[in-house]
Amino acid sequence: MSRQRQKIGPIIWMSVSALVVLAIVAGLITLVAGGDSLPREDDAAPAFALASPDGTVVSLDSQVQQFDAVVLVFYRGYF
């Protein structure tokens, strides 16, 4: 076996091992951090109120009473 292959083998092994460890850690974090507390499709949104640009307080309940449907959009910004 050439010297280059001898150097690449351990690098690949370490890379694969690191990816496996990261996947396990990410899975554990997901389970511990909120596996069951994450919202699911068709879950009701929690009641909340926010200030509008003109300073009035707008609540989800008031919007549901005023309109037949309310769409919530979560803007995450630019990455």
mmCIF file of the N, C-alpha and C atoms, coordinates in Angstrom:
data_MODEL
# 
_entry.id   MODEL 
# 
loop_
_atom_site.group_PDB 
_atom_site.id 
_atom_site.type_symbol 
_atom_site.label_atom_id 
_atom_site.label_alt_id 
_atom_site.label_comp_id 
_atom_site.label_asym_id 
_atom_site.label_entity_id 
_atom_site.label_seq_id 
_atom_site.pdbx_PDB_ins_code 
_atom_site.Cartn_x 
_atom_site.Cartn_y 
_atom_site.Cartn_z 
_atom_site.occupancy 
_atom_site.B_iso_or_equiv 
_atom_site.pdbx_formal_charge 
_atom_site.auth_seq_id 
_atom_site.auth_comp_id 
_atom_site.auth_asym_id 
_atom_site.auth_atom_id 
_atom_site.pdbx_PDB_model_num 
ATOM 1   N N  . MET A 1 1  ? 0.844   -1.177 0.000  1.00 0.00 ? 1  MET A N  1 
ATOM 2   C CA . MET A 1 1  ? 0.000   0.000  0.000  1.00 0.00 ? 1  MET A CA 1 
ATOM 3   C C  . MET A 1 1  ? 0.895   1.249  0.000  1.00 0.00 ? 1  MET A C  1 
ATOM 4   N N  . SER A 1 2  ? 0.484   2.247  -0.753 1.00 0.00 ? 2  SER A N  1 
ATOM 5   C CA . SER A 1 2  ? 1.306   3.453  -0.846 1.00 0.00 ? 2  SER A CA 1 
ATOM 6   C C  . SER A 1 2  ? 1.148   4.295  0.415  1.00 0.00 ? 2  SER A C  1 
ATOM 7   N N  . ARG A 1 3  ? 2.063   5.212  0.583  1.00 0.00 ? 3  ARG A N  1 
ATOM 8   C CA . ARG A 1 3  ? 2.033   6.093  1.762  1.00 0.00 ? 3  ARG A CA 1 
ATOM 9   C C  . ARG A 1 3  ? 0.780   6.966  1.763  1.00 0.00 ? 3  ARG A C  1 
ATOM 10  N N  . GLN A 1 4  ? 0.337   7.392  0.556  1.00 0.00 ? 4  GLN A N  1 
ATOM 11  C CA . GLN A 1 4  ? -0.842  8.249  0.471  1.00 0.00 ? 4  GLN A CA 1 
ATOM 12  C C  . GLN A 1 4  ? -2.083  7.498  0.947  1.00 0.00 ? 4  GLN A C  1 
ATOM 13  N N  . ARG A 1 5  ? -2.245  6.240  0.553  1.00 0.00 ? 5  ARG A N  1 
ATOM 14  C CA . ARG A 1 5  ? -3.380  5.447  1.010  1.00 0.00 ? 5  ARG A CA 1 
ATOM 15  C C  . ARG A 1 5  ? -3.315  5.221  2.511  1.00 0.00 ? 5  ARG A C  1 
ATOM 16  N N  . GLN A 1 6  ? -2.145  5.060  3.064  1.00 0.00 ? 6  GLN A N  1 
ATOM 17  C CA . GLN A 1 6  ? -2.004  4.877  4.506  1.00 0.00 ? 6  GLN A CA 1 
ATOM 18  C C  . GLN A 1 6  ? -2.453  6.125  5.248  1.00 0.00 ? 6  GLN A C  1 
ATOM 19  N N  . LYS A 1 7  ? -2.262  7.313  4.666  1.00 0.00 ? 7  LYS A N  1 
ATOM 20  C CA . LYS A 1 7  ? -2.674  8.555  5.312  1.00 0.00 ? 7  LYS A CA 1 
ATOM 21  C C  . LYS A 1 7  ? -4.170  8.796  5.152  1.00 0.00 ? 7  LYS A C  1 
ATOM 22  N N  . ILE A 1 8  ? -4.752  8.416  4.015  1.00 0.00 ? 8  ILE A N  1 
ATOM 23  C CA . ILE A 1 8  ? -6.171  8.674  3.747  1.00 0.00 ? 8  ILE A CA 1 
ATOM 24  C C  . ILE A 1 8  ? -7.062  7.768  4.584  1.00 0.00 ? 8  ILE A C  1 
ATOM 25  N N  . GLY A 1 9  ? -6.676  6.535  4.799  1.00 0.00 ? 9  GLY A N  1 
ATOM 26  C CA . GLY A 1 9  ? -7.491  5.590  5.564  1.00 0.00 ? 9  GLY A CA 1 
ATOM 27  C C  . GLY A 1 9  ? -7.891  6.110  6.933  1.00 0.00 ? 9  GLY A C  1 
ATOM 28  N N  . PRO A 1 10 ? -6.945  6.539  7.769  1.00 0.00 ? 10 PRO A N  1 
ATOM 29  C CA . PRO A 1 10 ? -7.310  7.056  9.089  1.00 0.00 ? 10 PRO A CA 1 
ATOM 30  C C  . PRO A 1 10 ? -8.146  8.339  9.020  1.00 0.00 ? 10 PRO A C  1 
ATOM 31  N N  . ILE A 1 11 ? -7.912  9.162  8.008  1.00 0.00 ? 11 ILE A N  1 
ATOM 32  C CA . ILE A 1 11 ? -8.692  10.404 7.873  1.00 0.00 ? 11 ILE A CA 1 
ATOM 33  C C  . ILE A 1 11 ? -10.149 10.079 7.582  1.00 0.00 ? 11 ILE A C  1 
ATOM 34  N N  . ILE A 1 12 ? -10.378 9.122  6.684  1.00 0.00 ? 12 ILE A N  1 
ATOM 35  C CA . ILE A 1 12 ? -11.758 8.719  6.377  1.00 0.00 ? 12 ILE A CA 1 
ATOM 36  C C  . ILE A 1 12 ? -12.407 8.101  7.608  1.00 0.00 ? 12 ILE A C  1 
ATOM 37  N N  . TRP A 1 13 ? -11.691 7.248  8.300  1.00 0.00 ? 13 TRP A N  1 
ATOM 38  C CA . TRP A 1 13 ? -12.210 6.605  9.513  1.00 0.00 ? 13 TRP A CA 1 
ATOM 39  C C  . TRP A 1 13 ? -12.590 7.647  10.563 1.00 0.00 ? 13 TRP A C  1 
ATOM 40  N N  . MET A 1 14 ? -11.736 8.639  10.767 1.00 0.00 ? 14 MET A N  1 
ATOM 41  C CA . MET A 1 14 ? -12.021 9.695  11.750 1.00 0.00 ? 14 MET A CA 1 
ATOM 42  C C  . MET A 1 14 ? -13.216 10.532 11.316 1.00 0.00 ? 14 MET A C  1 
ATOM 43  N N  . SER A 1 15 ? -13.333 10.826 10.022 1.00 0.00 ? 15 SER A N  1 
ATOM 44  C CA . SER A 1 15 ? -14.457 11.620 9.512  1.00 0.00 ? 15 SER A CA 1 
ATOM 45  C C  . SER A 1 15 ? -15.776 10.887 9.706  1.00 0.00 ? 15 SER A C  1 
ATOM 46  N N  . VAL A 1 16 ? -15.789 9.615  9.348  1.00 0.00 ? 16 VAL A N  1 
ATOM 47  C CA . VAL A 1 16 ? -17.015 8.822  9.516  1.00 0.00 ? 16 VAL A CA 1 
ATOM 48  C C  . VAL A 1 16 ? -17.364 8.692  10.996 1.00 0.00 ? 16 VAL A C  1 
ATOM 49  N N  . SER A 1 17 ? -16.388 8.479  11.829 1.00 0.00 ? 17 SER A N  1 
ATOM 50  C CA . SER A 1 17 ? -16.629 8.371  13.269 1.00 0.00 ? 17 SER A CA 1 
ATOM 51  C C  . SER A 1 17 ? -17.187 9.677  13.825 1.00 0.00 ? 17 SER A C  1 
ATOM 52  N N  . ALA A 1 18 ? -16.636 10.800 13.380 1.00 0.00 ? 18 ALA A N  1 
ATOM 53  C CA . ALA A 1 18 ? -17.119 12.099 13.853 1.00 0.00 ? 18 ALA A CA 1 
ATOM 54  C C  . ALA A 1 18 ? -18.560 12.332 13.423 1.00 0.00 ? 18 ALA A C  1 
ATOM 55  N N  . LEU A 1 19 ? -18.920 11.956 12.200 1.00 0.00 ? 19 LEU A N  1 
ATOM 56  C CA . LEU A 1 19 ? -20.294 12.114 11.738 1.00 0.00 ? 19 LEU A CA 1 
ATOM 57  C C  . LEU A 1 19 ? -21.263 11.245 12.528 1.00 0.00 ? 19 LEU A C  1 
ATOM 58  N N  . VAL A 1 20 ? -20.853 10.033 12.845 1.00 0.00 ? 20 VAL A N  1 
ATOM 59  C CA . VAL A 1 20 ? -21.709 9.153  13.642 1.00 0.00 ? 20 VAL A CA 1 
ATOM 60  C C  . VAL A 1 20 ? -21.922 9.737  15.033 1.00 0.00 ? 20 VAL A C  1 
ATOM 61  N N  . VAL A 1 21 ? -20.866 10.226 15.650 1.00 0.00 ? 21 VAL A N  1 
ATOM 62  C CA . VAL A 1 21 ? -20.981 10.832 16.980 1.00 0.00 ? 21 VAL A CA 1 
ATOM 63  C C  . VAL A 1 21 ? -21.885 12.056 16.927 1.00 0.00 ? 21 VAL A C  1 
ATOM 64  N N  . LEU A 1 22 ? -21.730 12.904 15.905 1.00 0.00 ? 22 LEU A N  1 
ATOM 65  C CA . LEU A 1 22 ? -22.588 14.087 15.774 1.00 0.00 ? 22 LEU A CA 1 
ATOM 66  C C  . LEU A 1 22 ? -24.047 13.697 15.595 1.00 0.00 ? 22 LEU A C  1 
ATOM 67  N N  . ALA A 1 23 ? -24.322 12.673 14.822 1.00 0.00 ? 23 ALA A N  1 
ATOM 68  C CA . ALA A 1 23 ? -25.697 12.228 14.623 1.00 0.00 ? 23 ALA A CA 1 
ATOM 69  C C  . ALA A 1 23 ? -26.298 11.725 15.927 1.00 0.00 ? 23 ALA A C  1 
ATOM 70  N N  . ILE A 1 24 ? -25.528 10.989 16.699 1.00 0.00 ? 24 ILE A N  1 
ATOM 71  C CA . ILE A 1 24 ? -26.020 10.493 17.993 1.00 0.00 ? 24 ILE A CA 1 
ATOM 72  C C  . ILE A 1 24 ? -26.285 11.641 18.942 1.00 0.00 ? 24 ILE A C  1 
ATOM 73  N N  . VAL A 1 25 ? -25.362 12.599 19.017 1.00 0.00 ? 25 VAL A N  1 
ATOM 74  C CA . VAL A 1 25 ? -25.539 13.754 19.909 1.00 0.00 ? 25 VAL A CA 1 
ATOM 75  C C  . VAL A 1 25 ? -26.750 14.575 19.480 1.00 0.00 ? 25 VAL A C  1 
ATOM 76  N N  . ALA A 1 26 ? -26.929 14.809 18.174 1.00 0.00 ? 26 ALA A N  1 
ATOM 77  C CA . ALA A 1 26 ? -28.079 15.572 17.696 1.00 0.00 ? 26 ALA A CA 1 
ATOM 78  C C  . ALA A 1 26 ? -29.388 14.857 18.034 1.00 0.00 ? 26 ALA A C  1 
ATOM 79  N N  . GLY A 1 27 ? -29.412 13.552 17.897 1.00 0.00 ? 27 GLY A N  1 
ATOM 80  C CA . GLY A 1 27 ? -30.600 12.789 18.256 1.00 0.00 ? 27 GLY A CA 1 
ATOM 81  C C  . GLY A 1 27 ? -30.916 12.882 19.739 1.00 0.00 ? 27 GLY A C  1 
ATOM 82  N N  . LEU A 1 28 ? -29.888 12.788 20.577 1.00 0.00 ? 28 LEU A N  1 
ATOM 83  C CA . LEU A 1 28 ? -30.104 12.898 22.019 1.00 0.00 ? 28 LEU A CA 1 
ATOM 84  C C  . LEU A 1 28 ? -30.587 14.287 22.413 1.00 0.00 ? 28 LEU A C  1 
ATOM 85  N N  . ILE A 1 29 ? -30.026 15.317 21.790 1.00 0.00 ? 29 ILE A N  1 
ATOM 86  C CA . ILE A 1 29 ? -30.456 16.687 22.091 1.00 0.00 ? 29 ILE A CA 1 
ATOM 87  C C  . ILE A 1 29 ? -31.920 16.871 21.701 1.00 0.00 ? 29 ILE A C  1 
ATOM 88  N N  . THR A 1 30 ? -32.305 16.334 20.561 1.00 0.00 ? 30 THR A N  1 
ATOM 89  C CA . THR A 1 30 ? -33.696 16.446 20.124 1.00 0.00 ? 30 THR A CA 1 
ATOM 90  C C  . THR A 1 30 ? -34.628 15.748 21.099 1.00 0.00 ? 30 THR A C  1 
ATOM 91  N N  . LEU A 1 31 ? -34.247 14.575 21.577 1.00 0.00 ? 31 LEU A N  1 
ATOM 92  C CA . LEU A 1 31 ? -35.086 13.852 22.528 1.00 0.00 ? 31 LEU A CA 1 
ATOM 93  C C  . LEU A 1 31 ? -35.203 14.580 23.853 1.00 0.00 ? 31 LEU A C  1 
ATOM 94  N N  . VAL A 1 32 ? -34.084 15.106 24.350 1.00 0.00 ? 32 VAL A N  1 
ATOM 95  C CA . VAL A 1 32 ? -34.074 15.758 25.657 1.00 0.00 ? 32 VAL A CA 1 
ATOM 96  C C  . VAL A 1 32 ? -34.687 17.152 25.585 1.00 0.00 ? 32 VAL A C  1 
ATOM 97  N N  . ALA A 1 33 ? -34.410 17.886 24.507 1.00 0.00 ? 33 ALA A N  1 
ATOM 98  C CA . ALA A 1 33 ? -34.801 19.290 24.429 1.00 0.00 ? 33 ALA A CA 1 
ATOM 99  C C  . ALA A 1 33 ? -36.270 19.496 24.120 1.00 0.00 ? 33 ALA A C  1 
ATOM 100 N N  . GLY A 1 34 ? -36.981 18.541 23.671 1.00 0.00 ? 34 GLY A N  1 
ATOM 101 C CA . GLY A 1 34 ? -38.386 18.809 23.415 1.00 0.00 ? 34 GLY A CA 1 
ATOM 102 C C  . GLY A 1 34 ? -39.033 17.848 22.457 1.00 0.00 ? 34 GLY A C  1 
ATOM 103 N N  . GLY A 1 35 ? -38.679 16.612 22.515 1.00 0.00 ? 35 GLY A N  1 
ATOM 104 C CA . GLY A 1 35 ? -39.258 15.652 21.603 1.00 0.00 ? 35 GLY A CA 1 
ATOM 105 C C  . GLY A 1 35 ? -40.773 15.647 21.605 1.00 0.00 ? 35 GLY A C  1 
ATOM 106 N N  . ASP A 1 36 ? -41.411 15.639 22.778 1.00 0.00 ? 36 ASP A N  1 
ATOM 107 C CA . ASP A 1 36 ? -42.869 15.599 22.849 1.00 0.00 ? 36 ASP A CA 1 
ATOM 108 C C  . ASP A 1 36 ? -43.501 16.979 22.904 1.00 0.00 ? 36 ASP A C  1 
ATOM 109 N N  . SER A 1 37 ? -42.726 18.011 23.204 1.00 0.00 ? 37 SER A N  1 
ATOM 110 C CA . SER A 1 37 ? -43.305 19.338 23.358 1.00 0.00 ? 37 SER A CA 1 
ATOM 111 C C  . SER A 1 37 ? -43.332 20.134 22.056 1.00 0.00 ? 37 SER A C  1 
ATOM 112 N N  . LEU A 1 38 ? -42.796 19.567 20.978 1.00 0.00 ? 38 LEU A N  1 
ATOM 113 C CA . LEU A 1 38 ? -42.826 20.269 19.707 1.00 0.00 ? 38 LEU A CA 1 
ATOM 114 C C  . LEU A 1 38 ? -44.242 20.287 19.158 1.00 0.00 ? 38 LEU A C  1 
ATOM 115 N N  . PRO A 1 39 ? -44.658 21.400 18.551 1.00 0.00 ? 39 PRO A N  1 
ATOM 116 C CA . PRO A 1 39 ? -46.013 21.440 17.991 1.00 0.00 ? 39 PRO A CA 1 
ATOM 117 C C  . PRO A 1 39 ? -46.135 20.505 16.794 1.00 0.00 ? 39 PRO A C  1 
ATOM 118 N N  . ARG A 1 40 ? -47.321 19.990 16.633 1.00 0.00 ? 40 ARG A N  1 
ATOM 119 C CA . ARG A 1 40 ? -47.603 19.090 15.523 1.00 0.00 ? 40 ARG A CA 1 
ATOM 120 C C  . ARG A 1 40 ? -48.631 19.751 14.602 1.00 0.00 ? 40 ARG A C  1 
ATOM 121 N N  . GLU A 1 41 ? -48.762 19.219 13.411 1.00 0.00 ? 41 GLU A N  1 
ATOM 122 C CA . GLU A 1 41 ? -49.731 19.733 12.461 1.00 0.00 ? 41 GLU A CA 1 
ATOM 123 C C  . GLU A 1 41 ? -51.127 19.687 13.074 1.00 0.00 ? 41 GLU A C  1 
ATOM 124 N N  . ASP A 1 42 ? -51.896 20.735 12.868 1.00 0.00 ? 42 ASP A N  1 
ATOM 125 C CA . ASP A 1 42 ? -53.264 20.893 13.365 1.00 0.00 ? 42 ASP A CA 1 
ATOM 126 C C  . ASP A 1 42 ? -53.349 21.165 14.863 1.00 0.00 ? 42 ASP A C  1 
ATOM 127 N N  . ASP A 1 43 ? -52.238 21.391 15.560 1.00 0.00 ? 43 ASP A N  1 
ATOM 128 C CA . ASP A 1 43 ? -52.298 21.815 16.956 1.00 0.00 ? 43 ASP A CA 1 
ATOM 129 C C  . ASP A 1 43 ? -52.791 23.262 17.001 1.00 0.00 ? 43 ASP A C  1 
ATOM 130 N N  . ALA A 1 44 ? -53.552 23.595 18.020 1.00 0.00 ? 44 ALA A N  1 
ATOM 131 C CA . ALA A 1 44 ? -54.019 24.979 18.189 1.00 0.00 ? 44 ALA A CA 1 
ATOM 132 C C  . ALA A 1 44 ? -52.852 25.847 18.650 1.00 0.00 ? 44 ALA A C  1 
ATOM 133 N N  . ALA A 1 45 ? -52.797 27.055 18.128 1.00 0.00 ? 45 ALA A N  1 
ATOM 134 C CA . ALA A 1 45 ? -51.737 27.986 18.523 1.00 0.00 ? 45 ALA A CA 1 
ATOM 135 C C  . ALA A 1 45 ? -52.033 28.494 19.939 1.00 0.00 ? 45 ALA A C  1 
ATOM 136 N N  . PRO A 1 46 ? -51.016 28.713 20.742 1.00 0.00 ? 46 PRO A N  1 
ATOM 137 C CA . PRO A 1 46 ? -51.248 29.250 22.084 1.00 0.00 ? 46 PRO A CA 1 
ATOM 138 C C  . PRO A 1 46 ? -51.726 30.697 21.995 1.00 0.00 ? 46 PRO A C  1 
ATOM 139 N N  . ALA A 1 47 ? -52.491 31.111 22.987 1.00 0.00 ? 47 ALA A N  1 
ATOM 140 C CA . ALA A 1 47 ? -52.978 32.492 23.030 1.00 0.00 ? 47 ALA A CA 1 
ATOM 141 C C  . ALA A 1 47 ? -51.799 33.440 23.258 1.00 0.00 ? 47 ALA A C  1 
ATOM 142 N N  . PHE A 1 48 ? -51.772 34.532 22.503 1.00 0.00 ? 48 PHE A N  1 
ATOM 143 C CA . PHE A 1 48 ? -50.722 35.527 22.687 1.00 0.00 ? 48 PHE A CA 1 
ATOM 144 C C  . PHE A 1 48 ? -51.212 36.874 22.198 1.00 0.00 ? 48 PHE A C  1 
ATOM 145 N N  . ALA A 1 49 ? -50.544 37.919 22.627 1.00 0.00 ? 49 ALA A N  1 
ATOM 146 C CA . ALA A 1 49 ? -50.851 39.284 22.206 1.00 0.00 ? 49 ALA A CA 1 
ATOM 147 C C  . ALA A 1 49 ? -49.544 40.007 21.911 1.00 0.00 ? 49 ALA A C  1 
ATOM 148 N N  . LEU A 1 50 ? -49.559 40.824 20.863 1.00 0.00 ? 50 LEU A N  1 
ATOM 149 C CA . LEU A 1 50 ? -48.383 41.581 20.452 1.00 0.00 ? 50 LEU A CA 1 
ATOM 150 C C  . LEU A 1 50 ? -48.782 43.012 20.139 1.00 0.00 ? 50 LEU A C  1 
ATOM 151 N N  . ALA A 1 51 ? -47.823 43.910 20.252 1.00 0.00 ? 51 ALA A N  1 
ATOM 152 C CA . ALA A 1 51 ? -48.068 45.306 19.899 1.00 0.00 ? 51 ALA A CA 1 
ATOM 153 C C  . ALA A 1 51 ? -47.961 45.467 18.391 1.00 0.00 ? 51 ALA A C  1 
ATOM 154 N N  . SER A 1 52 ? -48.919 46.173 17.802 1.00 0.00 ? 52 SER A N  1 
ATOM 155 C CA . SER A 1 52 ? -48.877 46.449 16.366 1.00 0.00 ? 52 SER A CA 1 
ATOM 156 C C  . SER A 1 52 ? -47.997 47.675 16.129 1.00 0.00 ? 52 SER A C  1 
ATOM 157 N N  . PRO A 1 53 ? -47.665 47.973 14.884 1.00 0.00 ? 53 PRO A N  1 
ATOM 158 C CA . PRO A 1 53 ? -46.819 49.143 14.605 1.00 0.00 ? 53 PRO A CA 1 
ATOM 159 C C  . PRO A 1 53 ? -47.408 50.466 15.100 1.00 0.00 ? 53 PRO A C  1 
ATOM 160 N N  . ASP A 1 54 ? -48.756 50.548 15.184 1.00 0.00 ? 54 ASP A N  1 
ATOM 161 C CA . ASP A 1 54 ? -49.355 51.796 15.679 1.00 0.00 ? 54 ASP A CA 1 
ATOM 162 C C  . ASP A 1 54 ? -49.508 51.827 17.201 1.00 0.00 ? 54 ASP A C  1 
ATOM 163 N N  . GLY A 1 55 ? -49.056 50.788 17.885 1.00 0.00 ? 55 GLY A N  1 
ATOM 164 C CA . GLY A 1 55 ? -49.052 50.781 19.346 1.00 0.00 ? 55 GLY A CA 1 
ATOM 165 C C  . GLY A 1 55 ? -50.212 50.054 19.993 1.00 0.00 ? 55 GLY A C  1 
ATOM 166 N N  . THR A 1 56 ? -51.227 49.662 19.239 1.00 0.00 ? 56 THR A N  1 
ATOM 167 C CA . THR A 1 56 ? -52.342 48.928 19.830 1.00 0.00 ? 56 THR A CA 1 
ATOM 168 C C  . THR A 1 56 ? -51.941 47.470 20.035 1.00 0.00 ? 56 THR A C  1 
ATOM 169 N N  . VAL A 1 57 ? -52.555 46.852 21.023 1.00 0.00 ? 57 VAL A N  1 
ATOM 170 C CA . VAL A 1 57 ? -52.262 45.447 21.318 1.00 0.00 ? 57 VAL A CA 1 
ATOM 171 C C  . VAL A 1 57 ? -53.234 44.576 20.527 1.00 0.00 ? 57 VAL A C  1 
ATOM 172 N N  . VAL A 1 58 ? -52.688 43.632 19.791 1.00 0.00 ? 58 VAL A N  1 
ATOM 173 C CA . VAL A 1 58 ? -53.494 42.722 18.976 1.00 0.00 ? 58 VAL A CA 1 
ATOM 174 C C  . VAL A 1 58 ? -53.279 41.313 19.521 1.00 0.00 ? 58 VAL A C  1 
ATOM 175 N N  . SER A 1 59 ? -54.390 40.654 19.852 1.00 0.00 ? 59 SER A N  1 
ATOM 176 C CA . SER A 1 59 ? -54.281 39.291 20.364 1.00 0.00 ? 59 SER A CA 1 
ATOM 177 C C  . SER A 1 59 ? -54.780 38.307 19.316 1.00 0.00 ? 59 SER A C  1 
ATOM 178 N N  . LEU A 1 60 ? -54.319 37.088 19.434 1.00 0.00 ? 60 LEU A N  1 
ATOM 179 C CA . LEU A 1 60 ? -54.771 36.046 18.516 1.00 0.00 ? 60 LEU A CA 1 
ATOM 180 C C  . LEU A 1 60 ? -56.271 35.831 18.671 1.00 0.00 ? 60 LEU A C  1 
ATOM 181 N N  . ASP A 1 61 ? -56.756 35.833 19.901 1.00 0.00 ? 61 ASP A N  1 
ATOM 182 C CA . ASP A 1 61 ? -58.188 35.631 20.141 1.00 0.00 ? 61 ASP A CA 1 
ATOM 183 C C  . ASP A 1 61 ? -59.033 36.706 19.464 1.00 0.00 ? 61 ASP A C  1 
ATOM 184 N N  . SER A 1 62 ? -58.592 37.968 19.537 1.00 0.00 ? 62 SER A N  1 
ATOM 185 C CA . SER A 1 62 ? -59.361 39.042 18.907 1.00 0.00 ? 62 SER A CA 1 
ATOM 186 C C  . SER A 1 62 ? -59.400 38.893 17.394 1.00 0.00 ? 62 SER A C  1 
ATOM 187 N N  . GLN A 1 63 ? -58.307 38.429 16.807 1.00 0.00 ? 63 GLN A N  1 
ATOM 188 C CA . GLN A 1 63 ? -58.271 38.233 15.360 1.00 0.00 ? 63 GLN A CA 1 
ATOM 189 C C  . GLN A 1 63 ? -59.147 37.062 14.937 1.00 0.00 ? 63 GLN A C  1 
ATOM 190 N N  . VAL A 1 64 ? -59.191 36.007 15.737 1.00 0.00 ? 64 VAL A N  1 
ATOM 191 C CA . VAL A 1 64 ? -60.044 34.859 15.427 1.00 0.00 ? 64 VAL A CA 1 
ATOM 192 C C  . VAL A 1 64 ? -61.510 35.259 15.517 1.00 0.00 ? 64 VAL A C  1 
ATOM 193 N N  . GLN A 1 65 ? -61.868 36.100 16.485 1.00 0.00 ? 65 GLN A N  1 
ATOM 194 C CA . GLN A 1 65 ? -63.250 36.566 16.607 1.00 0.00 ? 65 GLN A CA 1 
ATOM 195 C C  . GLN A 1 65 ? -63.631 37.489 15.455 1.00 0.00 ? 65 GLN A C  1 
ATOM 196 N N  . GLN A 1 66 ? -62.699 38.302 14.996 1.00 0.00 ? 66 GLN A N  1 
ATOM 197 C CA . GLN A 1 66 ? -62.982 39.269 13.938 1.00 0.00 ? 66 GLN A CA 1 
ATOM 198 C C  . GLN A 1 66 ? -63.025 38.615 12.551 1.00 0.00 ? 66 GLN A C  1 
ATOM 199 N N  . PHE A 1 67 ? -62.175 37.641 12.311 1.00 0.00 ? 67 PHE A N  1 
ATOM 200 C CA . PHE A 1 67 ? -62.078 36.977 11.009 1.00 0.00 ? 67 PHE A CA 1 
ATOM 201 C C  . PHE A 1 67 ? -62.369 35.496 11.174 1.00 0.00 ? 67 PHE A C  1 
ATOM 202 N N  . ASP A 1 68 ? -62.746 34.856 10.099 1.00 0.00 ? 68 ASP A N  1 
ATOM 203 C CA . ASP A 1 68 ? -63.023 33.420 10.164 1.00 0.00 ? 68 ASP A CA 1 
ATOM 204 C C  . ASP A 1 68 ? -61.759 32.589 10.310 1.00 0.00 ? 68 ASP A C  1 
ATOM 205 N N  . ALA A 1 69 ? -60.660 33.058 9.738  1.00 0.00 ? 69 ALA A N  1 
ATOM 206 C CA . ALA A 1 69 ? -59.415 32.306 9.781  1.00 0.00 ? 69 ALA A CA 1 
ATOM 207 C C  . ALA A 1 69 ? -58.248 33.262 10.011 1.00 0.00 ? 69 ALA A C  1 
ATOM 208 N N  . VAL A 1 70 ? -57.224 32.772 10.657 1.00 0.00 ? 70 VAL A N  1 
ATOM 209 C CA . VAL A 1 70 ? -56.008 33.549 10.903 1.00 0.00 ? 70 VAL A CA 1 
ATOM 210 C C  . VAL A 1 70 ? -54.827 32.703 10.452 1.00 0.00 ? 70 VAL A C  1 
ATOM 211 N N  . VAL A 1 71 ? -53.926 33.312 9.711  1.00 0.00 ? 71 VAL A N  1 
ATOM 212 C CA . VAL A 1 71 ? -52.718 32.626 9.263  1.00 0.00 ? 71 VAL A CA 1 
ATOM 213 C C  . VAL A 1 71 ? -51.535 33.220 10.007 1.00 0.00 ? 71 VAL A C  1 
ATOM 214 N N  . LEU A 1 72 ? -50.783 32.377 10.695 1.00 0.00 ? 72 LEU A N  1 
ATOM 215 C CA . LEU A 1 72 ? -49.587 32.828 11.406 1.00 0.00 ? 72 LEU A CA 1 
ATOM 216 C C  . LEU A 1 72 ? -48.373 32.539 10.545 1.00 0.00 ? 72 LEU A C  1 
ATOM 217 N N  . VAL A 1 73 ? -47.532 33.544 10.358 1.00 0.00 ? 73 VAL A N  1 
ATOM 218 C CA . VAL A 1 73 ? -46.320 33.395 9.570  1.00 0.00 ? 73 VAL A CA 1 
ATOM 219 C C  . VAL A 1 73 ? -45.145 33.765 10.463 1.00 0.00 ? 73 VAL A C  1 
ATOM 220 N N  . PHE A 1 74 ? -44.179 32.884 10.550 1.00 0.00 ? 74 PHE A N  1 
ATOM 221 C CA . PHE A 1 74 ? -43.000 33.126 11.362 1.00 0.00 ? 74 PHE A CA 1 
ATOM 222 C C  . PHE A 1 74 ? -41.850 33.467 10.440 1.00 0.00 ? 74 PHE A C  1 
ATOM 223 N N  . TYR A 1 75 ? -41.422 34.711 10.471 1.00 0.00 ? 75 TYR A N  1 
ATOM 224 C CA . TYR A 1 75 ? -40.353 35.194 9.615  1.00 0.00 ? 75 TYR A CA 1 
ATOM 225 C C  . TYR A 1 75 ? -39.037 35.007 10.347 1.00 0.00 ? 75 TYR A C  1 
ATOM 226 N N  . ARG A 1 76 ? -38.155 34.219 9.768  1.00 0.00 ? 76 ARG A N  1 
ATOM 227 C CA . ARG A 1 76 ? -36.881 33.914 10.422 1.00 0.00 ? 76 ARG A CA 1 
ATOM 228 C C  . ARG A 1 76 ? -35.773 34.866 10.011 1.00 0.00 ? 76 ARG A C  1 
ATOM 229 N N  . GLY A 1 77 ? -36.010 35.725 9.052  1.00 0.00 ? 77 GLY A N  1 
ATOM 230 C CA . GLY A 1 77 ? -34.990 36.675 8.634  1.00 0.00 ? 77 GLY A CA 1 
ATOM 231 C C  . GLY A 1 77 ? -34.039 36.073 7.626  1.00 0.00 ? 77 GLY A C  1 
ATOM 232 N N  . TYR A 1 78 ? -33.003 36.822 7.347  1.00 0.00 ? 78 TYR A N  1 
ATOM 233 C CA . TYR A 1 78 ? -32.002 36.376 6.379  1.00 0.00 ? 78 TYR A CA 1 
ATOM 234 C C  . TYR A 1 78 ? -30.939 35.555 7.068  1.00 0.00 ? 78 TYR A C  1 
ATOM 235 N N  . PHE A 1 79 ? -30.354 34.634 6.336  1.00 0.00 ? 79 PHE A N  1 
ATOM 236 C CA . PHE A 1 79 ? -29.290 33.797 6.880  1.00 0.00 ? 79 PHE A CA 1 
ATOM 237 C C  . PHE A 1 79 ? -27.972 34.221 6.334  1.00 0.00 ? 79 PHE A C  1 
# 
